[in-house]
Amino acid sequence: MEKVVRIVKKGEDESNLDYWISLTPIERLRNLETIRQEVIKEKYGTAKGFQRVYKIIKRK
């Protein structure tokens, strides 16, 4: 499959806008989350999880 790149000015690509408008808000959020995870994986190599949190308490 050959990749094709087409450069258009902002607002001239109606098909992209029509696609996103046709989705429900939940579908948009799911797609956004998928894109976000792909970017994180590309940039950092793995998905980041929560860091450990330690609480220091003073004993008497």
C-alpha positions as CSV (number, residue, x, y, z in Angstrom):
1,M,0.0,0.0,0.0
2,E,1.4,3.3,-1.0
3,K,1.0,6.2,1.4
4,V,-0.5,9.4,0.0
5,V,-0.1,12.8,1.7
6,R,-2.4,15.6,0.7
7,I,-1.8,19.1,2.1
8,V,-5.0,21.2,2.5
9,K,-5.6,24.5,4.2
10,K,-7.5,24.6,7.5
11,G,-11.2,24.4,6.9
12,E,-10.9,23.1,3.3
13,D,-11.1,19.4,4.2
14,E,-14.8,18.9,4.8
15,S,-14.7,15.1,4.9
16,N,-12.7,15.1,8.1
17,L,-15.1,17.5,9.8
18,D,-18.1,15.6,8.5
19,Y,-16.7,12.4,10.0
20,W,-16.2,13.8,13.5
21,I,-19.6,15.5,13.5
22,S,-21.2,12.3,12.5
23,L,-19.9,10.6,15.7
24,T,-21.7,10.6,19.0
25,P,-19.9,12.3,21.9
26,I,-19.0,9.0,23.5
27,E,-17.5,7.7,20.2
28,R,-15.5,10.9,19.9
29,L,-14.1,10.5,23.4
30,R,-13.2,6.8,22.7
31,N,-11.4,7.8,19.5
32,L,-9.6,10.6,21.3
33,E,-8.5,8.2,24.0
34,T,-7.2,5.8,21.4
35,I,-5.2,8.6,19.7
36,R,-3.9,9.7,23.1
37,Q,-2.7,6.2,23.9
38,E,-1.0,5.8,20.6
39,V,0.9,9.1,21.1
40,I,2.0,8.1,24.6
41,K,3.2,4.7,23.3
42,E,5.1,6.4,20.4
43,K,6.7,9.0,22.6
44,Y,7.5,7.1,25.7
45,G,7.5,3.4,24.5
46,T,5.0,2.1,27.1
47,A,1.9,3.4,28.7
48,K,2.6,5.3,31.9
49,G,0.8,4.1,35.0
50,F,0.4,5.8,38.3
51,Q,3.5,6.5,40.3
52,R,3.8,5.1,43.8
53,V,3.0,7.5,46.6
54,Y,4.6,7.2,50.0
55,K,3.3,8.8,53.1
56,I,5.8,9.7,55.8
57,I,4.4,9.8,59.3
58,K,6.1,11.0,62.4
59,R,6.1,8.5,65.3
60,K,6.3,9.6,68.9
